[in-house]
Amino acid sequence: MALHIDYYVSLNSPWTHLGAARIQALAAQHGASLKLWPVDFGTIFAGSGGLPLPKRSPQRQSYRLQELARWREALGIPINITPKFFPAAEMPAAGCVIAVRETVGGEAALRLANRVLKACWQDDLDPGDLPTLERLIGEAGLDGPAVLALGQQPRWAEMRQHDTEAALARGVFGAPSYVIGEDIFWGQDRLDFVARRLARG
């Protein structure tokens, strides 16, 4: 039986961005299915003892920037560690990604999520701005106006809330998280362990 990875992301997370191509490559390499869950990590932090970035100590905020710079160099991924539009309003993009996942398919949802992340962390664009988001949807190979309108339907916000509660109940507490069966791997720096888990079958 093929393995399945539940992939919990924040569309504002630089760590999700840094790991995005690598988790998709690992899934493809091992023939594993991959399902994207753009959940609300504000709610997850509140339920798991985590703190949003502005409420973390200055020491932790400073260390985060050092780590981002280190990973940028190690992975060779261009990333602006202090982007102009961070944090962006996440629900417009999340609603569109969920709508695409549910109506078009998982691959298209991944393409859109990756374009949203790249917009923030490489292109200094605001994916929370609706005209910008419409353009990003088009650049992901989808119908910008149609997907933008679809993504604003209330049912996707309701689905996201349900997905968030399910993630929290499952033990997810940080982004990105890769879950294979009962095994939770938090952070793009755990992808080596994800690879080992996938290799075991």
N, C-alpha and C positions, 0 to 999 in steps of 0.2 A: 504494500500500500504506500502511495506517495505521501510524503510529509507535507504538513501545512504550517505556514507561518502567519500568525496574526500580528500585524504591524501597526502599532499605536504611535501616532505622531501628533506633534504640534506644528501647525503651519507657520509659527513664529520662531521655531527652534533652529539655531545654527547647527546644533548637533544632528538634528534630523537631516538637514541639508548635507552635512559632511558625510553622512552614511547612506544617503539615498541611492546612489548608483551602485554602491557595493552590496547592499542587501538584495537589490534586484538581480545583480550578477550571481550572487550566491544561490538564490532561489532557482535561477535558470540552470546553473551548473549542476545542482543536485535534483532537478526535476521536482522541486517543491512548489506548491501553490502559495500565493502571497496575497493576503487581503489587507487593505488599507483601512485604518480606523482613525479619522481626524477628530479626536475627542477633545473635551474641554479640560485642559490641565489646570485651569484655575480651580475648578470644582475638585479635581483629583488632588491637588495640593491641599486644599482645605480639608479633605477627608483623610489625608495620609500623613499630615504633619509637615508637609513641605512648605516652602515660602516662595512667593513670586519674586522675581529678580529685584525689584525696587525695595523690597523689605529685607533683603539679605544684608549681612554686615559689609562694610566697606572692604574688609579683607577678602571676603568671598567674591565680591564683585570684581575686585582687582585681579584675583587669581584666575577667575573665569576668562578675562581678557588675555592673560598670559597663555592659558591653555588653548584658547582659540588660535592665537598666533602660532603656537607650536604645532598644532594639528594642521593648520593651513600649510605650513612649511613641509611637514611630514608627508601629507597626502598630495601636495601640489595642486590643491583646489583653491582658486582665487576666491577670497571671501573678505568682505569689508567687516571688520569686527565691531565697528560702531556705525551701523547703517542709519541713514537719515530717517527712515520711516519705521523704526522698531520701538515698541511693538506696534504692529499694524492691527486694525480691527480684524479679528480672525473669522467671525461668523459668516460674512459674505462669501469668502473663498471656501470655507468649510462646507457651507450649504451647497455650493456648486460642485465640490468634489464628491460629496455624498450623493447628490443627485445624479452625477455622472456614473458613479460606482453602481448605483441601483438601476439605472435606466440604459446605460451604454455598456458598461463593463469595467472590470478591475484595471485593465491595462490603460484605458483612457483616463481613469481616475488617477492612476499613478503619474501619468504624463502631466496632468494638470497640477497635481500637488507639487511635483518637481519644478514646474515652471513658476509657481507661486513662490516657492522657497528661493529659487534663483533670483527672482525679481527683487526680493528683499535683500538678500545677502550678497549678491554680486552686482545687480544693476541699479541699486538705489532707487527703486520704484516702490510705490505704495499699493500693495495688493488689496488693501482695505478700501481704496478709492474705486467706485464702481466703473467709471469709464476705463480706468487702468486695468481692472480685473477683466472687463470684457475683451480688451486687447490681448491679455495673457491667455484667456480661454481660446481665442482664435489662433494664437501662436502655438497652442498645444494641439492644434488640428481639429478643433471642435467649432461649433457654431456659436460665436460669441454672444449675440443678442439672445438667442434661444436658451442657451445654458444659463446665462445670467438671470433671465426671467424665471426659469425653472428653479434655480438655486435659491431664490428668495421665497419660495413657498414654505409656509410654516411647518409642514410635515417633516422637513429635513432637520430643522432645529429640534423638533421633538425626538426624532430618531437619534440625533447626536446626544441629546440628554440621556436617552435610554442606553446608548452605547457607552457613554461615560460612566454611568452607574455600574454597568456590567464590567467595565474595565477595572474600576475600583474594587469591586467585589472579587475580581479574579486575582488581585494583588498588584496591579499596575500602579506605579507611583511617579514615573518620570518618562521624559521623551528624549529620544525614541525608545520604545520597548519592543522587543521581538519575542513572541511567545510561541513556543513549540510544545504542544501538549501541556504538561505541568511546569515546564521549564521557562523561566522568565529571564531575559537578558536585557539589562537596562544600559543603554548608551551605545553610540557608535564605536566606542573603544572596546566593546565586548563582541565585536563581529568575528574575531578569531574563535571565540567559544561557540558562537552560532555555527561557524563552519564545521567545527568538530562535532557538534551535535547533529548537523545534517549528514555528515560523513558516516555517522553510526547507523543512520537509517531508522 
